[in-house]
Amino acid sequence: MGRKISQLATDCGLRTYCGLGTKTTADEGLRLLRTRTESTKKTFVSPGFLCPPNFGGMTIRVIAIFGLASFLTVSTAGAQDTDTTVAPLARAEQLRNSGEFAEAAGVLRQLLASEPDNGDAARLLAQTLYWLGDVPGATAVYERAIATHPHDAAVRLDYAQMLVETRSAARAAEILEPLIENPATRGRAATLAGTMLYWQGDLARAATRFRIALAADSDAAEARRQLDEIRALSAPWIAIGAGGLNDDQPLDRIEGEIEAGFFINPLLSVAARARPRRFDIGTAEKYDIVGGEVELSHYAPAARLETLLAAGGVNHSAGDGSRMWTGRAQLRFRLPNFFSVTARGERAPYLWTVASIENPVMSETGTLAAALSRPDGWLAEAAVR
C-alpha cells in the first residue's frame, strides 16, 4: 500500500512541475525525488531545489506535501526500490578491491546471467578472472564483451592490456591498431602497443609508438619512461676496463680494454674495441699481445633473430711478429617462454698455456647452445662445443 501512495504522490508532484513550466524533465524529477542513500537512511531532495520559490507559494506547498508522502512511504518500503544493476556491480567491485576475487566473480556471473548485455559487468568480471589467474576464462569473457559491445573502448583497452601482459602480441595488435587511430583512445593504446614492441625488442617501432602516445597525451608517464629507457639503451657509448690473471704454470696476465660504439638505429649498432695484454711466464722476457676488432650487431624482431658479426686482427710479440686475423659470427633465435638457441663460430688466439704464449696458436671454435633466461632470475644452458 505504501508503495502505491509513494508513486501517486510522485506522479502528482511531477505533473504540478510540468504545468508550471519548469525545465526539469519528468524523468529527472522522478530521479531526484527518489534519491536515497545507503541502507535505510533516506535523503529527500527539497522541492525548493527543484522548483524555485517564485513559482508561487501554493504550488510549493502542494509539492511539499506530496514529496513528504513520498519520503515517508519510501522509507517504509526499504530495499524494494534498490536498483538491480548498480548494487551488484558496486558490491562486486567492493569485494574485488578487498581481495575477495572469487566472491566478486560469483556476483558478476549472477548479474550477467540475468543481464547478458551488461558491458560494465562483463569488463569487471574479465578483470577479476585475470587477477585470479584464469587467463583463458578472462579471454573468453573479453571476447564475448567486444563482440556484444564493439564500440566499447574501455573493454577493448582493458583486454589489450591483458594481452600485452600475457605476451599475446598478435591479438593485442589487432585490437590496439584501430584504437590508435581514434584520438580519444590514442594515448593509452599507443602506450600499450609501444610496451608490447619494447618487450619484443623492437625498439625502433616501440619508440615511434611512444612518441605518438606523448603527442596525444603529454602526461603519459609510462610512454615517457619507456621512451627514455630506449634512448638510454641506444645512446652512443665508451667503455674502459682492466683485469688480471695469476696462474701457477706460471702464467700471469694484465690486460686493458677500450670500446666505443653507436646505434645506427635502435636495432643496429656498430662497435670497435682494442685489447692490449701483457703476459709473464716466469722468464726475463715478457710477451705483448694486442688485438682489435670491429663488430656489427642487429636484431630482427619479426624473425626473432639476433645477428652478430665481428672481424679484426691480433699482433703477437712472439715469433715473427706477424698479424693474425680474428673473427666471430653468431646467430641467436629467441624462442617463446624465454628460451633461445644460439649457433656461434669464432677464430681467436689461444692464450691459456705457456706453450701457446711462446708459440702463437690460433683456435677455431664452433658452439651450439640452448638456453633459458627468465626475468625472475632462473638461468640454464646446455651447449656442444
Salt bridges, closest charged atoms under 4 A:
ASP81 OD1 - ARG3 NH1 2.43
ASP81 OD2 - ARG34 NH2 3.76
GLU143 OE2 - ARG171 NE 3.01
ASP158 OD2 - ARG123 NH1 3.35
ASP158 OD1 - ARG188 NH2 3.34
GLU174 OE1 - ARG171 NH1 2.79
GLU177 OE2 - ARG209 NH2 3.20
ASP202 OD2 - ARG205 NH1 3.43
GLU222 OE1 - ARG225 NH2 2.63
ASP228 OD1 - ARG231 NH1 3.64
GLU229 OE2 - ARG225 NH1 2.67
GLU255 OE1 - ARG253 NE 3.83
GLU255 OE1 - ARG275 NH2 3.22
GLU257 OE2 - ARG273 NE 3.75
GLU259 OE1 - ARG273 NE 3.03
ASP288 OD1 - ARG278 NE 2.75
GLU293 OE2 - ARG273 NH1 2.60
GLU293 OE2 - ARG328 NH2 2.50
GLU295 OE1 - ARG273 NH1 3.23
GLU295 OE1 - ARG328 NH2 2.84
GLU306 OE1 - ARG332 NH1 3.56
GLU306 OE2 - ARG334 NE 2.75
GLU364 OE2 - ARG347 NE 3.26
ASP376 OD2 - ARG374 NH2 3.21
